[in-house]
């Protein structure tokens, strides 16, 4: 039996409908011609807009993606089995939107803003369209305010500023989500009275989970609740069990909520976990809608899919309230191949990347950051002056160590300078190891990094480095609390403070050996 083409069906329908006088019937209501695989082809709706929400029977919503000559291609946000040929489709005259407002904090919602956490309805302030044109360059200002992640290796070497887009990239199971979740947990400090006193603005967080297992999302939510981070966080969840159209719109919904905070002069952080799965969901929709496939069967506009999303992250100028939206997109690579299609696309859109390596992860270096190809294109502008002063040589020292370590495997007799570089590198690697969900305040990071870069660890055995760091921080906390207070309040490292730090370090070094 030959397949019935939509244009043939629509011409028959047009003949049947030509007897009616009311044109409004044909404009605002349509008829389902074909349905299946989360896609419906609809006849009618001749005045419908692209990205408009349309209403199908059985409370299934859909969104218009293809506007063709004689039919409209819609993606369904519900079960396609509930829709059948001949069903009536109604226009809502509303573009796909997401509810916004502080009432969403602490909630888990789907990409349409419907709560999925069994805590009752959300009293949102208003709806905002999920697709918005990114603001122009005039509306922005340079990124210069730090967004502390609490992860020493990130804040010291790959700093993230408010309004930046920093990609977290690596194979599966290398701790990508852990880095993002730690960054969210660390924002708890920004909501404290102490932060307010030193002029640090609070950061509201949005975690967008795309195509993950329900259990994984539940674990993340449980961890955020355990650390008191859900108070200022919204989770937008589109797990693997949801239809591809919901996975496709999830990041835009998260960005919309982030923009609500940014446009009201506040600061927001959005984590997209992960965009590889969004690209796969979009590829599925595009192929089902018969859009021509391009490289790796992705549609030709897959770059625009991510660029229009990430371009919405920005730091607004003072006349617009000075708010910011920081984006941490996550991309999963296959066997470390960062030159694949989607990874290179997102690398070219973002302002730097944190590359996590399976070999380092398996060797117990966590976070497993490859210092060589991880970079922040905002750099020192996104660091407090104190950190910038002490962490200057850290990245170089570690990169040199990695290079020499590869050579040292082959040769046994190394000269003194090489041995010293290797010894220092080993201790720095040990110093930068950090447990999950254990963010470190920036003033304590500065002391640790100072001790590492200034050679105070030379005489400490590698296995004792973490204990040395822990006890050093405790010692300064008890005997020289003013050091932490000055760094926290002034964010700088004056000569007097450096003298006190040196004194404290030398005292402690003497005691530690005993």
VEXNUGU-255429 format. One record per residue (C-alpha): residue number from 1; residue in three letters; x, y, z negated. Coordinates in Angstrom, 1 decimal. Last residue first. Example, Ala and Ser with C-alpha at 12.3 -4.5 7.8 and 13.67 -1.06 7.14 Angstrom:
# residues 2
2 / SER / 13.7 / -1.1 / -7.1;
1 / ALA / 12.3 / -4.5 / -7.8;
END
This chain:
# residues 514
514 / UNK / 58.4 / 17.7 / -65.5;
513 / UNK / 58.3 / 18.4 / -61.7;
512 / UNK / 54.9 / 20.1 / -62.0;
511 / UNK / 56.1 / 22.4 / -64.8;
510 / UNK / 58.9 / 23.9 / -62.8;
509 / UNK / 56.7 / 24.2 / -59.7;
508 / UNK / 54.0 / 25.9 / -61.8;
507 / UNK / 56.3 / 28.7 / -62.9;
506 / UNK / 57.7 / 29.1 / -59.4;
505 / UNK / 54.2 / 29.3 / -57.9;
504 / UNK / 52.9 / 31.7 / -60.5;
503 / UNK / 55.9 / 34.1 / -60.0;
502 / UNK / 55.5 / 33.9 / -56.2;
501 / UNK / 51.8 / 34.6 / -56.5;
500 / UNK / 52.5 / 37.6 / -58.8;
499 / UNK / 55.0 / 39.0 / -56.4;
498 / UNK / 52.6 / 38.5 / -53.5;
497 / UNK / 49.9 / 40.3 / -55.4;
496 / UNK / 52.2 / 43.3 / -55.9;
495 / UNK / 53.2 / 43.4 / -52.3;
494 / UNK / 49.5 / 43.5 / -51.1;
493 / UNK / 47.6 / 40.6 / -49.8;
492 / UNK / 44.2 / 41.8 / -48.4;
491 / UNK / 40.6 / 40.7 / -48.6;
490 / UNK / 40.1 / 43.5 / -51.2;
489 / UNK / 37.5 / 41.8 / -53.4;
488 / UNK / 38.2 / 38.1 / -52.9;
487 / UNK / 42.0 / 38.6 / -52.7;
486 / UNK / 42.0 / 40.7 / -55.8;
485 / UNK / 39.8 / 38.3 / -57.8;
484 / UNK / 41.8 / 35.2 / -56.7;
483 / UNK / 45.0 / 36.8 / -57.9;
482 / UNK / 43.3 / 38.2 / -61.1;
481 / UNK / 42.7 / 34.6 / -62.3;
480 / UNK / 46.4 / 34.3 / -63.1;
479 / UNK / 46.7 / 31.8 / -66.0;
478 / UNK / 43.5 / 29.7 / -65.8;
477 / UNK / 42.6 / 29.9 / -62.1;
476 / UNK / 46.3 / 30.0 / -61.2;
475 / UNK / 46.8 / 26.6 / -63.0;
474 / UNK / 43.6 / 25.1 / -61.5;
473 / UNK / 44.7 / 26.1 / -57.9;
472 / UNK / 48.2 / 24.6 / -58.6;
471 / UNK / 46.7 / 21.4 / -60.0;
470 / UNK / 44.7 / 20.8 / -56.8;
469 / UNK / 47.6 / 21.7 / -54.5;
468 / UNK / 50.1 / 19.5 / -56.3;
467 / UNK / 47.6 / 16.6 / -56.4;
466 / UNK / 47.1 / 17.0 / -52.6;
465 / UNK / 50.9 / 17.1 / -52.0;
464 / UNK / 51.8 / 14.1 / -54.3;
463 / UNK / 51.9 / 11.5 / -51.5;
462 / UNK / 54.2 / 13.7 / -49.4;
461 / UNK / 56.8 / 14.0 / -52.2;
460 / UNK / 57.2 / 17.6 / -53.4;
459 / UNK / 60.6 / 19.2 / -53.0;
458 / UNK / 59.8 / 20.9 / -49.7;
457 / UNK / 56.2 / 21.9 / -50.9;
456 / UNK / 57.2 / 25.5 / -51.8;
455 / UNK / 58.4 / 26.1 / -48.2;
454 / UNK / 56.6 / 29.4 / -47.6;
453 / UNK / 54.1 / 27.9 / -45.1;
452 / UNK / 52.7 / 25.4 / -47.5;
451 / UNK / 52.5 / 27.5 / -50.7;
450 / UNK / 51.0 / 30.3 / -48.7;
449 / UNK / 48.4 / 27.9 / -47.1;
448 / UNK / 47.3 / 26.7 / -50.5;
447 / UNK / 47.1 / 30.3 / -51.9;
446 / UNK / 45.1 / 31.6 / -49.0;
445 / UNK / 42.7 / 28.6 / -49.1;
444 / UNK / 41.9 / 29.5 / -52.7;
443 / UNK / 40.9 / 33.0 / -51.7;
442 / UNK / 38.8 / 31.6 / -48.8;
441 / UNK / 36.6 / 29.4 / -51.0;
440 / UNK / 37.1 / 25.7 / -50.2;
439 / UNK / 34.3 / 23.5 / -48.7;
438 / UNK / 34.0 / 20.0 / -50.1;
437 / UNK / 31.2 / 18.4 / -48.0;
436 / UNK / 33.7 / 16.0 / -46.4;
435 / UNK / 37.2 / 15.7 / -48.0;
434 / UNK / 40.1 / 17.8 / -46.8;
433 / UNK / 43.5 / 17.1 / -45.3;
432 / UNK / 45.2 / 20.4 / -44.6;
431 / UNK / 47.9 / 19.8 / -47.3;
430 / UNK / 48.8 / 16.4 / -45.9;
429 / UNK / 49.3 / 17.8 / -42.4;
428 / UNK / 51.4 / 20.6 / -44.0;
427 / UNK / 53.5 / 18.1 / -45.9;
426 / UNK / 54.3 / 16.0 / -42.8;
425 / UNK / 55.1 / 19.2 / -40.9;
424 / UNK / 57.6 / 20.4 / -43.5;
423 / UNK / 59.4 / 17.0 / -43.5;
422 / UNK / 59.4 / 17.0 / -39.7;
421 / UNK / 60.8 / 20.5 / -39.4;
420 / UNK / 63.5 / 19.7 / -42.1;
419 / UNK / 64.5 / 16.5 / -40.2;
418 / UNK / 64.8 / 18.5 / -37.0;
417 / UNK / 67.0 / 21.1 / -38.7;
416 / UNK / 69.2 / 18.4 / -40.3;
415 / UNK / 69.9 / 16.5 / -37.1;
414 / UNK / 68.1 / 13.3 / -36.2;
413 / UNK / 69.7 / 9.9 / -36.0;
412 / UNK / 66.8 / 7.4 / -35.5;
411 / UNK / 65.6 / 8.1 / -32.0;
410 / UNK / 62.4 / 6.8 / -30.4;
409 / UNK / 59.7 / 7.5 / -32.9;
408 / UNK / 61.3 / 10.9 / -33.6;
407 / UNK / 60.3 / 12.0 / -30.2;
406 / UNK / 56.5 / 11.8 / -30.9;
405 / UNK / 57.1 / 13.3 / -34.3;
404 / UNK / 58.9 / 16.2 / -32.6;
403 / UNK / 55.8 / 17.2 / -30.6;
402 / UNK / 53.4 / 16.9 / -33.5;
401 / UNK / 55.8 / 18.8 / -35.8;
400 / UNK / 56.2 / 21.7 / -33.3;
399 / UNK / 52.3 / 22.0 / -33.0;
398 / UNK / 52.1 / 21.9 / -36.8;
397 / UNK / 54.7 / 24.7 / -37.3;
396 / UNK / 53.2 / 26.8 / -34.5;
395 / UNK / 49.7 / 26.6 / -36.1;
394 / UNK / 51.0 / 27.5 / -39.5;
393 / UNK / 53.2 / 30.4 / -38.5;
392 / UNK / 50.7 / 33.2 / -39.0;
391 / UNK / 48.7 / 31.6 / -41.8;
390 / UNK / 49.9 / 33.8 / -44.6;
389 / UNK / 49.3 / 37.3 / -43.2;
388 / UNK / 46.1 / 36.4 / -41.2;
387 / UNK / 44.7 / 34.8 / -44.4;
386 / UNK / 45.2 / 38.0 / -46.4;
385 / UNK / 43.9 / 40.2 / -43.6;
384 / UNK / 40.5 / 38.4 / -43.5;
383 / UNK / 40.2 / 36.4 / -40.3;
382 / UNK / 38.0 / 36.9 / -37.2;
381 / UNK / 40.2 / 39.4 / -35.5;
380 / UNK / 43.1 / 37.0 / -36.0;
379 / UNK / 41.8 / 34.8 / -33.2;
378 / UNK / 38.8 / 35.7 / -31.0;
377 / UNK / 39.8 / 33.1 / -28.4;
376 / UNK / 39.9 / 30.4 / -31.0;
375 / UNK / 42.0 / 27.4 / -30.0;
374 / UNK / 42.1 / 23.6 / -30.3;
373 / UNK / 44.4 / 22.2 / -27.7;
372 / UNK / 47.6 / 21.7 / -29.7;
371 / UNK / 46.1 / 21.7 / -33.2;
370 / UNK / 44.2 / 18.4 / -32.6;
369 / UNK / 41.8 / 18.5 / -35.5;
368 / UNK / 40.9 / 15.2 / -37.3;
367 / UNK / 39.2 / 16.8 / -40.3;
366 / UNK / 40.5 / 14.5 / -41.7;
365 / UNK / 43.9 / 12.9 / -41.0;
364 / UNK / 43.3 / 9.3 / -42.1;
363 / UNK / 45.1 / 7.7 / -39.2;
362 / UNK / 41.7 / 6.7 / -37.7;
361 / UNK / 40.8 / 10.4 / -37.5;
360 / UNK / 44.1 / 11.3 / -36.0;
359 / UNK / 43.7 / 8.7 / -33.3;
358 / UNK / 40.0 / 9.6 / -32.7;
357 / UNK / 40.9 / 13.3 / -32.0;
356 / UNK / 38.7 / 16.3 / -32.8;
355 / UNK / 39.0 / 19.3 / -30.6;
354 / UNK / 37.9 / 22.6 / -32.0;
353 / UNK / 37.1 / 24.9 / -29.1;
352 / UNK / 37.4 / 28.5 / -28.0;
351 / UNK / 35.1 / 31.4 / -27.0;
350 / UNK / 32.6 / 29.3 / -25.2;
349 / UNK / 31.3 / 29.2 / -21.6;
348 / UNK / 34.4 / 27.6 / -19.9;
347 / UNK / 34.6 / 24.9 / -22.6;
346 / UNK / 30.9 / 24.2 / -22.0;
345 / UNK / 31.3 / 23.5 / -18.3;
344 / UNK / 34.5 / 21.6 / -18.8;
343 / UNK / 32.7 / 19.3 / -21.3;
342 / UNK / 29.7 / 18.8 / -19.0;
341 / UNK / 31.8 / 17.7 / -15.9;
340 / UNK / 34.6 / 15.6 / -17.4;
339 / UNK / 38.0 / 17.3 / -18.0;
338 / UNK / 37.8 / 16.8 / -21.8;
337 / UNK / 38.1 / 13.0 / -21.4;
336 / UNK / 38.9 / 11.8 / -24.9;
335 / UNK / 37.4 / 8.4 / -24.4;
334 / UNK / 34.0 / 9.7 / -23.4;
333 / UNK / 33.5 / 13.2 / -24.8;
332 / UNK / 30.6 / 14.4 / -27.1;
331 / UNK / 29.9 / 18.1 / -27.1;
330 / UNK / 28.8 / 20.2 / -30.1;
329 / UNK / 27.7 / 23.8 / -29.8;
328 / UNK / 28.6 / 26.1 / -32.8;
327 / UNK / 26.8 / 29.4 / -32.1;
326 / UNK / 27.1 / 32.6 / -34.1;
325 / UNK / 24.2 / 35.1 / -34.0;
324 / UNK / 24.9 / 38.5 / -35.4;
323 / UNK / 23.2 / 41.6 / -36.8;
322 / UNK / 24.7 / 45.1 / -36.5;
321 / UNK / 21.3 / 46.8 / -36.8;
320 / UNK / 20.7 / 47.8 / -33.1;
319 / UNK / 22.5 / 51.1 / -33.6;
318 / UNK / 25.4 / 49.2 / -35.2;
317 / UNK / 26.1 / 47.1 / -32.2;
316 / UNK / 24.9 / 43.5 / -32.0;
315 / UNK / 27.3 / 40.5 / -32.5;
314 / UNK / 26.3 / 37.9 / -30.0;
313 / UNK / 25.0 / 34.4 / -29.3;
312 / UNK / 22.5 / 34.5 / -26.5;
311 / UNK / 25.2 / 33.7 / -24.0;
310 / UNK / 25.2 / 30.2 / -25.4;
309 / UNK / 21.7 / 29.3 / -24.1;
308 / UNK / 22.0 / 31.0 / -20.7;
307 / UNK / 25.4 / 29.3 / -20.2;
306 / UNK / 24.1 / 25.9 / -21.2;
305 / UNK / 21.3 / 25.3 / -18.7;
304 / UNK / 23.1 / 27.6 / -16.2;
303 / UNK / 25.8 / 25.0 / -15.9;
302 / UNK / 23.1 / 22.3 / -15.4;
301 / UNK / 21.7 / 24.4 / -12.4;
300 / UNK / 22.8 / 22.0 / -9.6;
299 / UNK / 21.0 / 19.0 / -11.2;
298 / UNK / 23.1 / 16.3 / -12.8;
297 / UNK / 23.4 / 13.2 / -10.7;
296 / UNK / 27.2 / 12.9 / -11.6;
295 / UNK / 27.7 / 15.9 / -9.3;
294 / UNK / 24.5 / 17.1 / -7.7;
293 / UNK / 20.9 / 15.6 / -7.7;
292 / UNK / 18.2 / 17.3 / -5.7;
291 / UNK / 15.1 / 18.2 / -7.8;
290 / UNK / 12.5 / 15.3 / -7.5;
289 / UNK / 10.7 / 16.3 / -10.7;
288 / UNK / 11.7 / 12.9 / -12.1;
287 / UNK / 15.4 / 13.7 / -11.2;
286 / UNK / 15.1 / 17.1 / -12.9;
285 / UNK / 13.5 / 15.7 / -16.0;
284 / UNK / 16.2 / 13.0 / -16.5;
283 / UNK / 19.0 / 15.4 / -15.8;
282 / UNK / 17.5 / 17.7 / -18.5;
281 / UNK / 17.5 / 14.9 / -21.0;
280 / UNK / 21.1 / 14.1 / -20.1;
279 / UNK / 22.1 / 17.8 / -20.4;
278 / UNK / 20.4 / 17.9 / -23.9;
277 / UNK / 22.3 / 14.8 / -24.9;
276 / UNK / 25.7 / 16.4 / -24.0;
275 / UNK / 24.5 / 19.5 / -25.9;
274 / UNK / 24.7 / 17.9 / -29.3;
273 / UNK / 24.2 / 18.8 / -32.1;
272 / UNK / 23.5 / 22.5 / -31.4;
271 / UNK / 24.5 / 24.4 / -34.6;
270 / UNK / 23.1 / 27.9 / -35.0;
269 / UNK / 24.6 / 30.4 / -37.5;
268 / UNK / 22.6 / 33.6 / -38.3;
267 / UNK / 23.4 / 37.1 / -39.7;
266 / UNK / 20.8 / 39.7 / -40.5;
265 / UNK / 20.0 / 43.1 / -38.8;
264 / UNK / 16.4 / 42.1 / -37.9;
263 / UNK / 17.5 / 41.2 / -34.3;
262 / UNK / 20.0 / 38.7 / -35.6;
261 / UNK / 17.4 / 36.9 / -37.9;
260 / UNK / 14.9 / 36.6 / -35.0;
259 / UNK / 17.8 / 35.7 / -32.6;
258 / UNK / 18.6 / 32.6 / -34.8;
257 / UNK / 14.9 / 31.5 / -34.6;
256 / UNK / 15.1 / 31.9 / -30.8;
255 / UNK / 18.4 / 30.0 / -30.6;
254 / UNK / 16.9 / 27.0 / -32.4;
253 / UNK / 13.9 / 27.0 / -29.9;
252 / UNK / 16.4 / 27.2 / -27.0;
251 / UNK / 18.4 / 24.3 / -28.4;
250 / UNK / 15.2 / 22.1 / -28.7;
249 / UNK / 13.8 / 22.8 / -25.1;
248 / UNK / 15.5 / 19.8 / -23.4;
247 / UNK / 15.0 / 17.4 / -26.3;
246 / UNK / 11.3 / 18.2 / -26.3;
245 / UNK / 11.2 / 17.6 / -22.5;
244 / UNK / 13.0 / 14.2 / -23.0;
243 / UNK / 10.2 / 12.7 / -25.1;
242 / UNK / 10.9 / 12.1 / -28.8;
241 / UNK / 12.5 / 8.8 / -30.0;
240 / UNK / 16.0 / 10.1 / -29.5;
239 / UNK / 15.4 / 12.8 / -32.1;
238 / UNK / 14.3 / 16.4 / -31.4;
237 / UNK / 14.7 / 18.0 / -34.9;
236 / UNK / 14.9 / 21.7 / -35.5;
235 / UNK / 16.4 / 22.0 / -39.1;
234 / UNK / 16.0 / 25.3 / -40.8;
233 / UNK / 18.6 / 26.5 / -43.4;
232 / UNK / 18.7 / 29.1 / -46.1;
231 / UNK / 17.3 / 27.1 / -49.0;
230 / UNK / 18.4 / 23.9 / -47.2;
229 / UNK / 22.0 / 24.5 / -48.4;
228 / UNK / 21.5 / 23.4 / -52.1;
227 / UNK / 24.3 / 20.9 / -51.8;
226 / UNK / 21.9 / 17.9 / -52.2;
225 / UNK / 19.4 / 19.5 / -49.8;
224 / UNK / 22.0 / 19.8 / -47.1;
223 / UNK / 23.1 / 16.2 / -47.7;
222 / UNK / 19.5 / 15.0 / -47.5;
221 / UNK / 18.9 / 16.9 / -44.3;
220 / UNK / 22.0 / 15.4 / -42.7;
219 / UNK / 21.0 / 11.9 / -43.8;
218 / UNK / 17.4 / 12.4 / -42.4;
217 / UNK / 18.9 / 13.5 / -39.0;
216 / UNK / 21.0 / 10.3 / -38.9;
215 / UNK / 18.0 / 8.2 / -39.8;
214 / UNK / 15.9 / 9.7 / -37.0;
213 / UNK / 18.6 / 8.7 / -34.6;
212 / UNK / 20.0 / 11.5 / -32.5;
211 / UNK / 18.7 / 12.9 / -29.2;
210 / UNK / 19.1 / 16.6 / -30.2;
209 / UNK / 19.5 / 17.8 / -33.8;
208 / UNK / 19.4 / 21.6 / -34.0;
207 / UNK / 20.7 / 23.0 / -37.3;
206 / UNK / 19.7 / 26.6 / -38.0;
205 / UNK / 21.5 / 28.6 / -40.6;
204 / UNK / 21.0 / 32.0 / -42.4;
203 / UNK / 24.2 / 33.9 / -43.2;
202 / UNK / 24.2 / 36.3 / -46.2;
201 / UNK / 26.2 / 39.5 / -45.9;
200 / UNK / 29.6 / 39.8 / -47.7;
199 / UNK / 30.0 / 43.3 / -49.3;
198 / UNK / 32.1 / 42.3 / -52.4;
197 / UNK / 29.1 / 42.5 / -54.8;
196 / UNK / 26.8 / 40.7 / -52.3;
195 / UNK / 29.2 / 37.8 / -52.3;
194 / UNK / 29.2 / 37.6 / -56.1;
193 / UNK / 25.4 / 37.8 / -56.1;
192 / UNK / 25.3 / 34.6 / -54.0;
191 / UNK / 23.8 / 34.1 / -50.5;
190 / UNK / 27.2 / 34.3 / -48.8;
189 / UNK / 28.5 / 31.5 / -51.1;
188 / UNK / 25.9 / 29.1 / -49.7;
187 / UNK / 27.4 / 29.7 / -46.3;
186 / UNK / 29.9 / 26.9 / -47.1;
185 / UNK / 27.1 / 24.3 / -46.7;
184 / UNK / 26.5 / 25.3 / -43.1;
183 / UNK / 30.2 / 25.2 / -42.2;
182 / UNK / 30.5 / 21.8 / -43.9;
181 / UNK / 27.5 / 20.6 / -41.7;
180 / UNK / 29.3 / 21.8 / -38.6;
179 / UNK / 32.6 / 20.1 / -39.4;
178 / UNK / 30.8 / 16.9 / -40.5;
177 / UNK / 28.8 / 16.9 / -37.2;
176 / UNK / 32.0 / 16.6 / -35.3;
175 / UNK / 33.6 / 13.9 / -37.5;
174 / UNK / 35.3 / 11.7 / -35.0;
173 / UNK / 32.5 / 9.1 / -34.7;
172 / UNK / 31.8 / 9.8 / -31.0;
171 / UNK / 34.6 / 11.4 / -29.0;
170 / UNK / 35.5 / 15.0 / -29.5;
169 / UNK / 34.3 / 18.6 / -29.1;
168 / UNK / 33.2 / 21.4 / -31.4;
167 / UNK / 32.8 / 24.5 / -29.3;
166 / UNK / 33.0 / 27.9 / -30.9;
165 / UNK / 30.7 / 30.6 / -29.8;
164 / UNK / 31.4 / 33.9 / -31.6;
163 / UNK / 28.9 / 36.4 / -33.1;
162 / UNK / 30.3 / 36.2 / -36.6;
161 / UNK / 33.9 / 35.2 / -36.3;
160 / UNK / 35.4 / 31.7 / -36.3;
159 / UNK / 39.1 / 31.2 / -37.1;
158 / UNK / 41.0 / 28.4 / -35.5;
157 / UNK / 44.3 / 28.3 / -37.5;
156 / UNK / 43.5 / 29.3 / -41.1;
155 / UNK / 39.7 / 29.1 / -41.2;
154 / UNK / 39.7 / 25.9 / -39.2;
153 / UNK / 42.5 / 24.1 / -41.1;
152 / UNK / 41.1 / 25.2 / -44.5;
151 / UNK / 37.5 / 24.1 / -43.9;
150 / UNK / 35.3 / 26.5 / -46.0;
149 / UNK / 33.6 / 27.5 / -42.7;
148 / UNK / 34.1 / 31.2 / -43.2;
147 / UNK / 32.4 / 33.4 / -40.6;
146 / UNK / 34.8 / 36.3 / -40.4;
145 / UNK / 33.7 / 39.8 / -39.2;
144 / UNK / 35.5 / 41.1 / -36.1;
143 / UNK / 33.5 / 40.1 / -33.0;
142 / UNK / 33.5 / 43.1 / -30.7;
141 / UNK / 30.2 / 45.0 / -30.3;
140 / UNK / 27.1 / 44.3 / -28.3;
139 / UNK / 24.1 / 46.1 / -26.9;
138 / UNK / 26.2 / 47.6 / -24.1;
137 / UNK / 27.4 / 44.2 / -23.0;
136 / UNK / 23.9 / 43.1 / -22.1;
135 / UNK / 21.5 / 41.0 / -24.3;
134 / UNK / 20.7 / 37.5 / -23.2;
133 / UNK / 17.5 / 37.0 / -21.3;
132 / UNK / 15.0 / 35.1 / -23.4;
131 / UNK / 13.8 / 31.6 / -23.2;
130 / UNK / 12.1 / 30.2 / -26.3;
129 / UNK / 9.4 / 32.9 / -26.3;
128 / UNK / 8.8 / 34.4 / -29.7;
127 / UNK / 5.8 / 33.6 / -32.0;
126 / UNK / 5.0 / 35.5 / -35.1;
125 / UNK / 5.4 / 35.7 / -38.9;
124 / UNK / 5.2 / 32.0 / -39.7;
123 / UNK / 3.1 / 30.4 / -42.5;
122 / UNK / 4.4 / 26.8 / -42.0;
121 / UNK / 1.9 / 24.0 / -42.6;
120 / UNK / 2.4 / 21.2 / -45.2;
119 / UNK / 5.5 / 19.6 / -46.7;
118 / UNK / 5.3 / 16.4 / -44.7;
117 / UNK / 8.7 / 17.0 / -43.1;
116 / UNK / 7.7 / 17.1 / -39.4;
115 / UNK / 6.6 / 20.7 / -39.3;
114 / UNK / 5.4 / 21.9 / -35.8;
113 / UNK / 7.6 / 24.6 / -34.5;
112 / UNK / 7.4 / 23.5 / -30.8;
111 / UNK / 11.0 / 22.1 / -31.0;
110 / UNK / 10.0 / 19.9 / -34.0;
109 / UNK / 10.3 / 21.3 / -37.6;
108 / UNK / 12.3 / 20.5 / -40.7;
107 / UNK / 11.8 / 23.2 / -43.3;
106 / UNK / 14.0 / 24.9 / -45.9;
105 / UNK / 13.8 / 28.2 / -44.1;
104 / UNK / 10.7 / 28.3 / -41.8;
103 / UNK / 8.9 / 30.8 / -44.0;
102 / UNK / 11.7 / 33.3 / -43.2;
101 / UNK / 10.1 / 34.0 / -39.8;
100 / UNK / 9.8 / 32.6 / -36.3;
99 / UNK / 7.3 / 30.4 / -34.5;
98 / UNK / 8.6 / 29.1 / -31.1;
97 / UNK / 7.3 / 29.8 / -27.6;
96 / UNK / 6.7 / 28.2 / -24.2;
95 / UNK / 5.1 / 31.0 / -22.2;
94 / UNK / 1.5 / 31.8 / -23.1;
93 / UNK / -1.4 / 32.1 / -20.5;
92 / UNK / -2.8 / 28.9 / -22.1;
91 / UNK / -3.7 / 27.3 / -18.8;
90 / UNK / -6.0 / 24.3 / -18.8;
89 / UNK / -5.5 / 20.8 / -17.3;
88 / UNK / -8.5 / 18.6 / -16.5;
87 / UNK / -7.9 / 14.9 / -16.1;
86 / UNK / -8.2 / 13.4 / -12.6;
85 / UNK / -5.3 / 10.9 / -13.0;
84 / UNK / -4.7 / 9.9 / -16.6;
83 / UNK / -3.1 / 11.4 / -19.7;
82 / UNK / -2.7 / 9.6 / -23.0;
81 / UNK / -0.1 / 7.3 / -21.6;
80 / UNK / 2.1 / 10.4 / -20.9;
79 / UNK / 2.7 / 10.6 / -24.7;
78 / UNK / 3.6 / 14.1 / -25.8;
77 / UNK / 5.5 / 17.2 / -24.8;
76 / UNK / 4.7 / 16.6 / -21.1;
75 / UNK / 6.7 / 18.1 / -18.2;
74 / UNK / 4.7 / 19.8 / -15.5;
73 / UNK / 5.2 / 19.9 / -11.7;
72 / UNK / 2.6 / 22.2 / -10.0;
71 / UNK / 0.9 / 21.3 / -6.7;
70 / UNK / 0.3 / 22.7 / -3.2;
69 / UNK / 3.2 / 25.0 / -2.5;
68 / UNK / 5.4 / 24.0 / -5.4;
67 / UNK / 6.0 / 25.6 / -8.8;
66 / UNK / 8.2 / 23.2 / -10.8;
65 / UNK / 8.8 / 23.6 / -14.5;
64 / UNK / 5.3 / 24.1 / -16.1;
63 / UNK / 5.2 / 23.1 / -19.7;
62 / UNK / 2.9 / 20.5 / -21.3;
61 / UNK / 0.9 / 20.1 / -24.4;
60 / UNK / -1.0 / 16.9 / -25.4;
59 / UNK / -3.9 / 17.5 / -27.7;
58 / UNK / -5.9 / 14.5 / -26.3;
57 / UNK / -6.6 / 16.3 / -22.9;
56 / UNK / -3.9 / 18.5 / -21.3;
55 / UNK / -3.1 / 22.1 / -22.3;
54 / UNK / -0.5 / 24.2 / -20.4;
53 / UNK / 2.5 / 26.1 / -21.7;
52 / UNK / 4.0 / 28.5 / -19.2;
51 / UNK / 7.7 / 27.9 / -18.3;
50 / UNK / 7.0 / 29.1 / -14.7;
49 / UNK / 3.8 / 31.0 / -14.5;
48 / UNK / 0.3 / 29.7 / -13.5;
47 / UNK / -1.7 / 31.6 / -10.9;
46 / UNK / -2.4 / 28.6 / -8.7;
45 / UNK / -3.4 / 26.4 / -11.6;
44 / UNK / -4.9 / 24.0 / -9.0;
43 / UNK / -3.5 / 20.5 / -8.4;
42 / UNK / -1.3 / 19.1 / -11.2;
41 / UNK / 1.7 / 16.7 / -11.0;
40 / UNK / 2.5 / 15.3 / -14.5;
39 / UNK / 5.9 / 14.2 / -15.8;
38 / UNK / 6.6 / 12.3 / -19.0;
37 / UNK / 7.5 / 9.1 / -17.2;
36 / UNK / 4.1 / 9.0 / -15.5;
35 / UNK / 1.2 / 11.2 / -14.1;
34 / UNK / -0.1 / 11.9 / -10.7;
33 / UNK / -2.9 / 14.2 / -9.4;
32 / UNK / -4.0 / 15.9 / -12.7;
31 / UNK / -6.6 / 18.5 / -12.0;
30 / UNK / -6.2 / 22.2 / -12.7;
29 / UNK / -8.0 / 25.0 / -14.6;
28 / UNK / -7.1 / 28.7 / -14.7;
27 / UNK / -6.9 / 29.6 / -11.0;
26 / UNK / -9.4 / 27.0 / -9.5;
25 / UNK / -12.2 / 27.9 / -11.8;
24 / UNK / -11.4 / 31.6 / -11.5;
23 / UNK / -12.2 / 31.3 / -7.7;
22 / UNK / -15.9 / 31.0 / -8.5;
21 / UNK / -17.8 / 30.5 / -5.3;
20 / UNK / -17.5 / 26.7 / -5.1;
19 / UNK / -18.0 / 24.9 / -1.8;
18 / UNK / -14.2 / 25.1 / -1.1;
17 / UNK / -13.7 / 22.7 / -4.0;
16 / UNK / -14.2 / 19.6 / -1.9;
15 / UNK / -12.0 / 20.8 / 0.9;
14 / UNK / -9.3 / 21.8 / -1.6;
13 / UNK / -9.5 / 18.4 / -3.3;
12 / UNK / -8.9 / 16.7 / 0.1;
11 / UNK / -5.9 / 19.1 / 0.8;
10 / UNK / -4.6 / 18.4 / -2.8;
9 / UNK / -4.6 / 14.7 / -2.3;
8 / UNK / -2.6 / 15.0 / 1.0;
7 / UNK / -0.1 / 17.4 / -0.7;
6 / UNK / 0.3 / 15.0 / -3.6;
5 / UNK / 1.3 / 12.1 / -1.4;
4 / UNK / -0.4 / 8.8 / -1.8;
3 / UNK / 2.1 / 5.9 / -1.7;
2 / UNK / 1.4 / 3.4 / 1.1;
1 / UNK / 0.0 / 0.0 / 0.0;
END
